[in-house]
Amino acid sequence: MRRAVAVSFALAALTGVALAVARAAPAADIGANDDTGKWAADSGAMFFSRMVGLGLRQSVMTVRWTPSDPLSIPDEDALGLAIQTAELAGLRVVLAVYPYPTREVEAGLARPAAFAAWLTGVANRYPTVKQYAVMNEPNQPAFLRPQFRRDGSNASAAIAGAFLAAGYDALKAVDPTILVVGIGLSPRGNDRPNAPNNISTSPVRFLAALGTWYRASGRQLPLMDGLSFHSYPDRPTDPLTRGSAWPNAGFADLGRIKQAIWDAFRDTPQPTTVNGLRLYLDEVGWQVATVGLPGYAGEENVAVTSEETQAGIYASLVRSVACDPQVAELNFFGFYDDAERGGFQAALHQVDGTPRLSAAAVQAAITETATGCADSVAPWFPARRVIGAVAPAWVVTERRTIRFSAKALEGATVVACLFPGRLRAPAAAAAMETRTAASTGCHGATALPHRPVAFAFRRVGRLAPATIAVRFVAESSDRRSRTFSRTLG
């Protein structure tokens, strides 16, 4: 954070309804994630009025809970004045809350019950605030440790889940109308428990682990009303349309995040984007060059893009979320730049308040999309099979060896088996449901989008018919599978 079922006609009808909703849905609210107003001498009066002038709807401000000082609200009075000033200007205030510093969480000083008690105090202290973003990038070690257990399994999702559940219950007890948005998911993670640095969890795998913890907990209430995702690009020089490699995700991969939510929480009390959950893109930004500009210090630590490119991307972001009814908010990070180049320079204004080209571009895009998306939008539906799994190209060599590779666009467990005789496709699929890599005549491996797996089977008998079958099971959900087969000879 800143500074500090169906039959075909029913499906067709459902699609038609979804299209109509997509056309009529109001545009996502646009805002900024920035604490500048909290520190201003005028309690942010000018800062917040400029936000409203561009058409922004909400201001996200950070309030960290310190486990070793569990009852205090940092900068309590300044925050209260900033909230009042922002609301008088016409902005909705969102408080981003999470335990910090990370070392105190890792040391065991933080308890979900204590966090809940503190949140109760915050909600009572600022009763006009009706939206909270609970937790921040818990899949990153900068905000939550440990990420993994000694056996290599994920640990951070269970920790975050406990804090999120406690926070949800505390806020709803104060006011059931408070909107609880969870977890501020980072778009990146390396999934390497033994990495030399930045031991982190990818967003897809973090959501899978969170779903596993939630189901095992037996909780009968949701964890969140919406899901916060920080949809940064891999590099500031990337275009908006360039996604990230699975299991990471950027703005271009929102479908991947929606699928991960569906896989994690389908058929539980926690809604998914199919039945009411919406996405809150609480942090997004493309950093730009600041060389030669007044007010900045230090050296740039990333490759940056131009103001012209940033303006085009930001306008496209506003138009894009207006066409996605499952996105509720988009918040730029931030409204004013950080002064230190080691921080973040992706705002709509330079550090001294000089507007960037993106400020006018965002303002124009907000006006353009005021009534929603002008185009017809194809609704998103969850995949029921393994995404991108295709029938292998079977090759039979002169030595009667069957060779093929298996690949998909997501992580998948793959089991391939050779059966004697001829099996029709339904029979082969049924037989594969009980086969594992250890079964007779079978082999198994894990396929990743960048790493297909190769198989080789030696046929027994020159002329005897045989059936080769391969079954994919999605890593994120064993309820999504796909089987391919072919009879040879």
Beta strands, then each sheet from edge to edge (+ up, - down):
strand 1: 29-33
strand 2: 58-65
strand 3: 92-99
strand 4: 131-134
strand 5: 179-185
strand 6: 226-230
strand 7: 278-284
strand 8: 327-332
strand 9: 395-396
strand 10: 401-406
strand 11: 412-420
strand 12: 442-447
strand 13: 453-458
strand 14: 466-474
strand 15: 481-488
sheet 1: 1+ 2+ 3+ 4+ 5+ 6+ 7+ 8+ 1+
sheet 2: 9+ 10- 13+
sheet 3: 12+ 11- 14+ 15-
end
